């Protein structure tokens, strides 16, 4: 049976009813990378730095949707034994893989829900679904109702509407999804890839890919075409999808090319830790399918080692070496190159590099021996990023740490008070106590002392002998066929310590009592050699209230001006200790009731699934100044029986204070945050902890107050504050209050479709359009505006009203006419002056603004400039647009237009505006560089008078 096991971000739990461990599986690595950004946000409180590489952008007909193809790196996606994505370990190509994926907890929901023996009284859903589409992201679960029907519960504080189509043949088998965002845009996830659950031989749907996007008027604005890869698994056919073309209707497309590596399929080979697909090229093409620019990817590889069953297993993965941005002719505009950590950190997290367990000099390489050594948690992490300027950024990561109290006091009526100690490899090691050289012809018996036990080990200690024979003497009594052998015998025992040393010359004694012991070297011959003795030892844990585990955090970032530079021009260092106790980590596992699971499976508890939030972080600048951040988490609210759940607080903590200091420790500024929470009107979530159920109450931040203080010499200071209220029904800001240094208080009230109850917008799930704003200064209303939506035939604004001090409304602006794509064609100001806006380039750009005319008055005269601009779409960038400019000048010279103020515009689609000609006729010409960045503005022509020049530098 499947119990409700929703830990929201901590994805491994135990179920006491079965007394076993629940496994967690992320079926598709490239998609699971995107879920990491939701569960472990890029934030100083998570120790995850923001690392991005710009790509290119493709607009759409909807201003709220842009296809920004950029690269983003997340350090948690680089942990050991995490599979690399389709652009390399740790990296994601954003806004390309738009899909709904899932985290499977303890087997698929479908298998349990549809099993003929399932008692539905005990069944609950537990898998978590994640959605990503062009910047819209979140997660949700399915929730069973009392009548055994089920619905979707959004786990975020947003108003996406999530709909699904269920199979008519099974109780639970989702065929497709439709998500409507807060602007009414509809996303259809209906390209489904299947997979096989090996645990119960059950076929299920592992991901739902986005196929198209429609706006609130049901006009198609984006479509996605996929490459299909067919494969067989357990003699069953499957198909996987990779986006091939992302098409923005009327604007262009993003085209992707892949290389396919079937040997990397997780199901068939667990040592290839890479996605089956690698993006080879990402192209930006215009509406005429002309190549504008592209990103080129270069990859390398690296290996991980694991010491398993007395042998070394090698795992390989893919790393991104270089990404180049190139022109349509293949000329490089700029490139970024990368290196990665292959040795681990310089810091030791135990008594020695390998926790003190690498006792014999011939021990295997520690990275192979100890999978859980935090010293090697940084292997695979980004190390350097070389910029297009040929400067570079150096990233230094270290192991994550979280608070773990190692001392505890218990009381027994018979024995009294006892202090207990919690030890592990971080606080225990093998201590050297004796070494001997032997020549059995002269001396073969030696003595050593084992230290008396501690409170933790009162009776005995384990021992390790590092034993090596360097010479066997010829022995005429030895059978010529016999193998010479010498062994160690402890305390005159007739049995040797172990049958023979292992491959690393180690002999293990599990019980070594305190006091003196003897060791005799004996065998079927004589010889020479040496041995050393080590005893298992505890370190002092009184100041060791932490564990080093679960991936890596950023320790420092350094910026260098050139590849030859050794001294950074700028740096930032991070310390995560408690401000009140410099020996204790401020990190806490999230959520705070965090049930643990010590899985050793590939996608288990080792490093991938745990999330740590740091409550105190100190950020130190290169000049010695520093900032101190304090955060709160879910354990600061709620009772043991009822937990308050807020995704932001659960995954990255909420900032409560930031204090800034100069290099001489003088406080120069502070920023304090206060929060008031409010329960959401949704059902509580029940969590089976293995012992009982806990109730999780979703909440949101109702009120957020920020107090800013600047400190000056002579104990002077200036304080200001802002206060924000959020409406839980639409998660929009409904009120702000702010004060300045002069003591003025400004209040602003906001209304949206929900608070104004504009039914036709709400029916389309449009929650984010601002409807009304009122501003109050020191208690007196100074402005109030309202946007009206009075035309039942469409969803667009119809007018803007302004209210005077007596709250009397007057119309400031009317929106008179829209075209078929929703472009505004005419508006009229309060004084009755109309303005016509002419749209060209296939209705994608405004090409003329005619003040004083209605659209009907000029519609017959502007057909020529519209048709000519449509033809200009087919021309190459930076073409001769004189024909279009002539038609625009002719329009301006037409006698009928003499009384109107005309401004005209021309463009290079996907690049920018090429010219603006105001009523004065003095044209501004816009010139771009090879990277399509604005370089110059000149008068009348590309060789005319320079009006403005732009320079670009890369920001650290």
HELIX and SHEET records of a PDB file:
HELIX    1   1 UNK A   29  UNK A   39  1                                  11    
HELIX    2   2 UNK A   75  UNK A   78  5                                   4    
HELIX    3   3 UNK A  109  UNK A  113  1                                   5    
HELIX    4   4 UNK A  262  UNK A  264  5                                   3    
HELIX    5   5 UNK A  366  UNK A  369  1                                   4    
HELIX    6   6 UNK A  374  UNK A  376  5                                   3    
HELIX    7   7 UNK A  634  UNK A  636  5                                   3    
HELIX    8   8 UNK A  647  UNK A  651  1                                   5    
HELIX    9   9 UNK A  753  UNK A  756  1                                   4    
HELIX   10  10 UNK A  759  UNK A  762  1                                   4    
HELIX   11  11 UNK A  855  UNK A  858  1                                   4    
HELIX   12  12 UNK A  863  UNK A  872  1                                  10    
HELIX   13  13 UNK A  882  UNK A  893  1                                  12    
HELIX   14  14 UNK A  895  UNK A  897  5                                   3    
SHEET    1   A 2 UNK A  14  UNK A  15  0                                        
SHEET    2   A 2 UNK A  20  UNK A  21 -1                                        
SHEET    1   B 5 UNK A  24  UNK A  25  0                                        
SHEET    2   B 5 UNK A  99  UNK A 105 -1                                        
SHEET    3   B 5 UNK A 128  UNK A 133 -1                                        
SHEET    4   B 5 UNK A 136  UNK A 144 -1                                        
SHEET    5   B 5 UNK A 150  UNK A 154 -1                                        
SHEET    1   C 6 UNK A  24  UNK A  25  0                                        
SHEET    2   C 6 UNK A  99  UNK A 105 -1                                        
SHEET    3   C 6 UNK A 202  UNK A 214 -1                                        
SHEET    4   C 6 UNK A 186  UNK A 197 -1                                        
SHEET    5   C 6 UNK A 174  UNK A 180 -1                                        
SHEET    6   C 6 UNK A 161  UNK A 166 -1                                        
SHEET    1   D20 UNK A  24  UNK A  25  0                                        
SHEET    2   D20 UNK A  99  UNK A 105 -1                                        
SHEET    3   D20 UNK A 202  UNK A 214 -1                                        
SHEET    4   D20 UNK A 220  UNK A 233 -1                                        
SHEET    5   D20 UNK A 236  UNK A 248 -1                                        
SHEET    6   D20 UNK A 252  UNK A 260 -1                                        
SHEET    7   D20 UNK A 277  UNK A 286 -1                                        
SHEET    8   D20 UNK A 291  UNK A 308 -1                                        
SHEET    9   D20 UNK A 311  UNK A 327 -1                                        
SHEET   10   D20 UNK A 332  UNK A 340 -1                                        
SHEET   11   D20 UNK A 382  UNK A 386 -1                                        
SHEET   12   D20 UNK A 392  UNK A 403 -1                                        
SHEET   13   D20 UNK A 546  UNK A 560 -1                                        
SHEET   14   D20 UNK A 570  UNK A 575 -1                                        
SHEET   15   D20 UNK A 616  UNK A 621 -1                                        
SHEET   16   D20 UNK A 626  UNK A 632 -1                                        
SHEET   17   D20 UNK A 654  UNK A 661 -1                                        
SHEET   18   D20 UNK A 667  UNK A 679 -1                                        
SHEET   19   D20 UNK A 693  UNK A 712 -1                                        
SHEET   20   D20 UNK A 642  UNK A 645  1                                        
SHEET    1   E20 UNK A  24  UNK A  25  0                                        
SHEET    2   E20 UNK A  99  UNK A 105 -1                                        
SHEET    3   E20 UNK A 202  UNK A 214 -1                                        
SHEET    4   E20 UNK A 220  UNK A 233 -1                                        
SHEET    5   E20 UNK A 236  UNK A 248 -1                                        
SHEET    6   E20 UNK A 252  UNK A 260 -1                                        
SHEET    7   E20 UNK A 277  UNK A 286 -1                                        
SHEET    8   E20 UNK A 291  UNK A 308 -1                                        
SHEET    9   E20 UNK A 311  UNK A 327 -1                                        
SHEET   10   E20 UNK A 332  UNK A 340 -1                                        
SHEET   11   E20 UNK A 382  UNK A 386 -1                                        
SHEET   12   E20 UNK A 392  UNK A 403 -1                                        
SHEET   13   E20 UNK A 546  UNK A 560 -1                                        
SHEET   14   E20 UNK A 570  UNK A 575 -1                                        
SHEET   15   E20 UNK A 616  UNK A 621 -1                                        
SHEET   16   E20 UNK A 626  UNK A 632 -1                                        
SHEET   17   E20 UNK A 654  UNK A 661 -1                                        
SHEET   18   E20 UNK A 667  UNK A 679 -1                                        
SHEET   19   E20 UNK A 693  UNK A 712 -1                                        
SHEET   20   E20 UNK A 685  UNK A 688 -1                                        
SHEET    1   F34 UNK A  24  UNK A  25  0                                        
SHEET    2   F34 UNK A  99  UNK A 105 -1                                        
SHEET    3   F34 UNK A 202  UNK A 214 -1                                        
SHEET    4   F34 UNK A 220  UNK A 233 -1                                        
SHEET    5   F34 UNK A 236  UNK A 248 -1                                        
SHEET    6   F34 UNK A 252  UNK A 260 -1                                        
SHEET    7   F34 UNK A 277  UNK A 286 -1                                        
SHEET    8   F34 UNK A 291  UNK A 308 -1                                        
SHEET    9   F34 UNK A 311  UNK A 327 -1                                        
SHEET   10   F34 UNK A 332  UNK A 340 -1                                        
SHEET   11   F34 UNK A 382  UNK A 386 -1                                        
SHEET   12   F34 UNK A 392  UNK A 403 -1                                        
SHEET   13   F34 UNK A 546  UNK A 560 -1                                        
SHEET   14   F34 UNK A 570  UNK A 575 -1                                        
SHEET   15   F34 UNK A 616  UNK A 621 -1                                        
SHEET   16   F34 UNK A 626  UNK A 632 -1                                        
SHEET   17   F34 UNK A 654  UNK A 661 -1                                        
SHEET   18   F34 UNK A 667  UNK A 679 -1                                        
SHEET   19   F34 UNK A 693  UNK A 712 -1                                        
SHEET   20   F34 UNK A 716  UNK A 726 -1                                        
SHEET   21   F34 UNK A 733  UNK A 739 -1                                        
SHEET   22   F34 UNK A 745  UNK A 752 -1                                        
SHEET   23   F34 UNK A 770  UNK A 777 -1                                        
SHEET   24   F34 UNK A 780  UNK A 788 -1                                        
SHEET   25   F34 UNK A 799  UNK A 803 -1                                        
SHEET   26   F34 UNK A 809  UNK A 818 -1                                        
SHEET   27   F34 UNK A 824  UNK A 829 -1                                        
SHEET   28   F34 UNK A 834  UNK A 840 -1                                        
SHEET   29   F34 UNK A 845  UNK A 851 -1                                        
SHEET   30   F34 UNK A 901  UNK A 908 -1                                        
SHEET   31   F34 UNK A 912  UNK A 917 -1                                        
SHEET   32   F34 UNK A 923  UNK A 928 -1                                        
SHEET   33   F34 UNK A 934  UNK A 939 -1                                        
SHEET   34   F34 UNK A 946  UNK A 949 -1                                        
SHEET    1   G 3 UNK A  51  UNK A  59  0                                        
SHEET    2   G 3 UNK A  66  UNK A  73 -1                                        
SHEET    3   G 3 UNK A  91  UNK A  93 -1                                        
SHEET    1   H 2 UNK A 407  UNK A 412  0                                        
SHEET    2   H 2 UNK A 416  UNK A 421 -1                                        
SHEET    1   I 4 UNK A 428  UNK A 439  0                                        
SHEET    2   I 4 UNK A 527  UNK A 538 -1                                        
SHEET    3   I 4 UNK A 460  UNK A 472 -1                                        
SHEET    4   I 4 UNK A 506  UNK A 513 -1                                        
SHEET    1   J 3 UNK A 445  UNK A 450  0                                        
SHEET    2   J 3 UNK A 515  UNK A 523 -1                                        
SHEET    3   J 3 UNK A 486  UNK A 490 -1                                        
SHEET    1   K 2 UNK A 577  UNK A 578  0                                        
SHEET    2   K 2 UNK A 581  UNK A 585 -1                                        
SHEET    1   L 2 UNK A 587  UNK A 590  0                                        
SHEET    2   L 2 UNK A 611  UNK A 614 -1                                        
END                                                                             
